[in-house]
Amino acid sequence: MTGDFIHDPEGIVLFAEPTDVEVCSGAASSTATIRVLPFSARRDGGVFWAGPDTYHVPEDADYIIIEDLSPAEDDIEISGEGDEPVSLSSLMASG
């Protein structure tokens, strides 16, 4: 992984639990355990780009994708398919 920060991600992948993904950076390949992945591009299926790195997510991984990101005011709501919205302030309070 290059460690390049993504300043304007297309979306964020939130995993239900820490998940092992294959990370490809140029000719090098490794495995990383992640829970959150901001990405700059996505291909159909479980392949995400984060800067110059490519992340291959296992088919059986449980995750949701948050897209259409925009700057937030004091409070935002996050929801996944079929899930109830969760406010950012309640997430911050539980942390």
C-alpha positions in Angstrom: 0.0 0.0 0.0 1.3 3.4 -0.9 -0.3 5.3 1.9 -1.5 8.0 -0.4 -4.5 9.9 1.1 -7.6 10.1 -1.0 -8.8 13.7 -0.8 -12.0 13.3 -2.7 -13.2 9.7 -2.5 -16.0 8.4 -4.7 -17.3 6.4 -1.7 -16.5 4.5 1.5 -16.8 0.8 2.1 -17.9 -0.2 5.6 -17.3 -3.8 6.5 -19.4 -5.6 9.1 -16.2 -7.0 10.7 -12.5 -6.7 10.1 -11.9 -8.3 6.7 -8.8 -9.6 4.9 -8.5 -8.1 1.4 -5.8 -8.5 -1.3 -4.0 -5.2 -2.0 -2.1 -4.8 -5.3 0.3 -1.9 -5.7 2.1 -2.1 -9.0 3.7 -5.5 -9.2 3.5 -6.1 -5.4 0.7 -7.9 -3.7 -0.1 -8.3 0.0 -3.0 -8.9 2.4 -4.5 -6.3 4.7 -7.2 -6.5 7.4 -9.5 -3.5 7.1 -12.8 -2.3 8.5 -13.2 0.9 6.4 -12.0 1.6 2.9 -12.3 5.0 1.2 -12.1 4.5 -2.6 -11.5 6.6 -5.6 -13.0 4.2 -8.2 -14.9 1.0 -8.3 -15.3 -1.9 -10.7 -18.4 -4.1 -10.8 -18.0 -6.7 -8.0 -15.5 -6.4 -5.2 -12.6 -4.5 -6.8 -11.9 -1.0 -5.5 -9.2 1.5 -6.3 -7.8 3.7 -3.5 -5.3 6.0 -5.3 -2.8 3.8 -7.1 -3.7 0.7 -5.1 -6.3 -2.0 -6.0 -8.3 -3.7 -3.2 -9.9 -7.1 -4.0 -12.7 -7.8 -1.5 -13.7 -11.5 -1.0 -17.1 -12.5 -2.5 -18.4 -13.5 0.9 -17.5 -10.3 2.7 -20.4 -8.4 4.4 -20.2 -4.7 3.7 -22.2 -1.6 2.6 -21.0 1.1 0.3 -21.6 4.8 1.0 -21.6 7.0 -2.1 -22.5 10.5 -3.2 -20.3 12.0 -0.5 -20.6 15.7 0.2 -19.4 18.0 3.1 -21.6 17.6 6.1 -23.0 20.2 8.4 -23.3 19.4 12.1 -25.2 16.1 11.6 -25.6 13.6 8.8 -27.5 10.3 8.5 -25.9 7.1 7.2 -28.0 4.3 5.9 -27.5 1.1 4.0 -29.9 -1.1 2.1 -32.8 -2.0 4.4 -31.1 -0.5 7.4 -32.5 2.3 9.6 -30.6 5.6 9.3 -28.0 6.3 12.0 -27.0 9.9 12.8 -23.4 10.9 13.0 -23.9 12.4 16.4 -25.1 9.1 17.8 -22.1 7.3 16.3 -19.8 9.8 17.9 -21.5 9.5 21.3 -21.2 5.7 21.2 -17.5 5.8 20.4 
